[in-house]
Amino acid sequence: MHPLVEDLRAGLAGAADPEKARPMQAYMKTDQPFYGVQSGLRRTLFKEAVRRHEVSSRTEYEEIVLTLWEGVYREEMYQALEVAEHFKRFRDADAWPLFEHLVHTADWWDTLDWIAGKLVSPLVLKHRKFEARLVEWARSDHLWTRRASLLAHLHHKNRLNMDLLASTILQLAGEREFFIRKAIGWILRDYSYANPDWVEAFVSEHASELSALSRREALKQIERMRAERS
């Protein structure tokens, strides 16, 4: 086992707080146990640990991420994503299989949204060949992979592939699943900062296809800006 994994696990175990673990687990509606280490302390433990240990190869990077990802406690999964995000030199096209594995094995919004927004989205923006994988993701039986096909467009601003996003939204718009409807609204709201006219026109044109939740979330920023100007 890589010493960084041992260090991170020891830090989490040493900071464990059972009184906090129970409500954290309840909030996430999961059977997976928590150490009870909240995000601020967890990030501090991570920063201290990575200063003490070298990660010199992609093999080590992937081993650390996967070992933590498969850990018993939820905070280990969070630390896996901290590692994946922190070592930027390994976040290139060769990291796609690892990130795709994380997407396919995510089991809730807390990890999936992190993976899609901070790992996958920048890689798709830099390497457009991966957009073909997003098309496949939208057809997946796995809820969180379908959600990722939407959130992988986050923060693309004026470089967003509007045609791909529009087709993905319309493909998934008929779903009754809350997390898909919410993601549709979220990605449209995110793009509205760059192109409010397109978002407003898209929502208007497809009002009958989009859920009320998706429409409401999509137009939040546009309506806020309009109210501020009035």
C-alpha positions in Angstrom: 0.0 0.0 0.0 1.3 3.4 -0.9 2.4 5.4 2.2 0.1 8.3 1.2 -2.9 6.0 1.6 -1.7 4.8 5.0 -1.1 8.4 6.1 -4.5 9.6 4.9 -6.3 6.7 6.6 -4.4 7.2 9.8 -5.3 10.9 9.8 -8.9 10.2 9.3 -9.0 7.5 11.9 -7.2 9.8 14.4 -9.7 12.6 13.8 -12.8 10.3 13.8 -15.8 11.7 15.7 -18.7 9.2 16.1 -21.0 11.9 17.2 -20.6 13.6 13.9 -20.4 10.4 11.9 -24.0 9.5 12.5 -25.7 12.7 11.2 -23.2 12.8 8.3 -24.3 9.3 7.2 -27.9 10.2 7.7 -27.6 13.3 5.6 -26.1 11.3 2.7 -28.8 8.6 3.0 -26.2 5.9 2.7 -25.4 2.7 4.5 -21.7 3.4 4.1 -20.1 4.4 7.4 -18.4 7.8 8.0 -15.4 8.6 10.2 -17.2 11.8 11.1 -14.4 14.1 9.8 -15.9 17.2 8.3 -14.7 18.8 5.1 -12.5 21.5 6.5 -10.5 19.2 8.7 -10.4 16.6 6.0 -8.8 19.0 3.6 -6.3 20.1 6.2 -5.3 16.4 6.8 -5.0 16.0 3.0 -2.7 19.0 2.6 -0.5 17.9 5.4 -0.3 14.3 4.0 0.6 15.2 0.4 3.4 17.4 1.7 5.0 14.4 3.3 4.7 11.9 0.3 5.9 11.9 -3.3 3.6 10.6 -6.0 6.1 10.2 -8.9 4.2 8.1 -11.5 0.8 7.6 -13.0 0.8 4.0 -11.7 1.1 5.3 -8.1 -1.5 8.0 -8.8 -4.1 5.5 -10.0 -3.2 3.0 -7.3 -3.8 5.6 -4.6 -7.0 6.9 -6.1 -8.5 3.4 -6.5 -7.4 2.1 -3.1 -9.0 5.1 -1.4 -12.1 4.9 -3.6 -12.7 1.3 -2.6 -12.2 2.1 1.1 -14.7 1.3 3.8 -15.5 4.8 4.9 -17.1 7.6 2.9 -14.3 10.1 3.7 -11.8 7.7 2.0 -13.8 8.2 -1.3 -13.6 12.0 -0.8 -9.8 11.7 -0.2 -9.6 9.6 -3.4 -11.1 12.5 -5.3 -8.8 15.0 -3.5 -5.9 13.0 -4.8 -7.3 12.8 -8.3 -7.8 16.5 -8.4 -4.6 17.6 -6.7 -2.0 16.0 -8.9 -2.7 18.0 -12.1 0.2 16.5 -14.1 -1.7 13.3 -14.2 -5.0 14.8 -15.2 -4.5 14.4 -19.0 -6.1 12.3 -21.7 -4.5 9.2 -20.2 -6.5 9.7 -17.1 -9.8 9.2 -18.9 -10.2 5.5 -18.1 -9.7 6.2 -14.4 -12.2 9.1 -14.4 -14.7 7.1 -16.4 -14.4 4.2 -13.9 -15.1 6.7 -11.1 -18.2 7.9 -12.9 -19.5 4.4 -13.5 -19.0 3.4 -9.9 -20.3 6.5 -8.2 -23.3 5.9 -6.1 -24.6 9.3 -5.0 -24.5 13.0 -6.0 -21.7 13.9 -3.5 -19.1 12.0 -5.4 -20.5 12.1 -8.9 -20.8 15.9 -9.0 -17.2 16.3 -7.9 -16.0 13.8 -10.5 -18.1 15.3 -13.3 -17.5 19.0 -12.5 -13.8 18.9 -11.4 -12.2 16.0 -13.2 -14.3 15.1 -16.3 -15.5 18.6 -17.4 -12.0 20.1 -17.8 -10.8 17.0 -19.7 -13.7 17.1 -22.1 -13.1 20.8 -22.8 -9.4 20.1 -23.5 -9.9 16.9 -25.5 -13.1 17.0 -27.5 -12.7 13.4 -28.6 -14.2 12.5 -25.3 -17.5 14.1 -26.2 -18.3 10.8 -28.0 -18.2 9.1 -24.6 -20.7 11.5 -23.2 -23.1 10.5 -25.9 -22.7 6.9 -24.7 -23.1 8.0 -21.1 -26.5 9.5 -21.8 -27.7 6.1 -22.8 -26.4 4.3 -19.7 -28.6 2.3 -17.3 -26.6 3.9 -14.5 -28.3 7.0 -13.2 -25.1 8.7 -12.1 -23.5 8.1 -15.5 -26.4 9.8 -17.2 -26.2 12.7 -14.8 -22.5 13.0 -15.6 -23.3 13.2 -19.3 -24.9 16.6 -18.5 -22.6 17.9 -15.8 -19.5 17.1 -17.9 -20.4 20.4 -19.6 -20.1 22.5 -16.5 -17.9 25.7 -16.7 -17.4 25.5 -20.4 -18.8 29.0 -20.9 -18.4 30.3 -24.4 -16.6 27.1 -25.5 -19.6 24.9 -24.7 -20.8 22.4 -27.4 -24.3 23.7 -27.5 -25.5 21.1 -30.0 -24.3 18.2 -27.9 -25.7 19.7 -24.7 -29.1 20.4 -26.3 -29.4 16.9 -27.8 -28.4 15.3 -24.4 -30.9 17.4 -22.5 -33.7 16.5 -24.9 -32.8 12.9 -24.7 -33.0 12.9 -20.9 -35.8 15.5 -20.5 -38.5 12.9 -20.3 -37.1 11.2 -17.2 -38.9 11.5 -14.0 -35.8 11.0 -11.9 -35.1 14.1 -9.7 -31.4 14.0 -10.1 -31.6 14.2 -13.9 -34.2 17.0 -13.9 -32.1 18.9 -11.4 -28.9 18.4 -13.5 -30.7 19.7 -16.6 -31.6 22.9 -14.9 -28.2 23.2 -13.3 -26.2 22.9 -16.5 -28.6 25.4 -18.3 -28.2 27.8 -15.4 -24.4 27.4 -15.5 -24.4 28.2 -19.3 -26.8 31.2 -18.8 -23.9 33.2 -17.3 -22.2 33.0 -20.7 -25.2 33.0 -23.0 -28.5 33.9 -21.4 -30.3 34.5 -24.7 -29.6 31.0 -25.9 -30.8 29.4 -22.6 -33.9 31.5 -22.4 -34.8 30.6 -26.0 -34.0 27.0 -25.5 -36.2 26.8 -22.4 -39.0 28.6 -24.2 -38.9 26.4 -27.3 -38.8 23.2 -25.3 -41.0 24.2 -22.4 -43.4 21.3 -22.9 -40.5 18.8 -22.8 -38.7 20.2 -19.8 -39.9 19.6 -16.3 -41.0 22.5 -14.1 -38.0 21.8 -12.0 -35.6 22.0 -14.9 -37.2 25.2 -16.2 -37.1 26.9 -12.8 -33.5 26.0 -12.2 -32.4 27.0 -15.7 -33.9 30.5 -15.5 -32.8 31.4 -11.9 -29.8 33.5 -12.9 -31.6 35.1 -15.8 -34.5 36.2 -13.6 -32.2 37.3 -10.9 -30.3 39.6 -13.3 -33.6 40.9 -14.8 -34.9 41.8 -11.3 -31.7 43.6 -10.4 -32.0 45.7 -13.6 -35.6 46.7 -12.9 
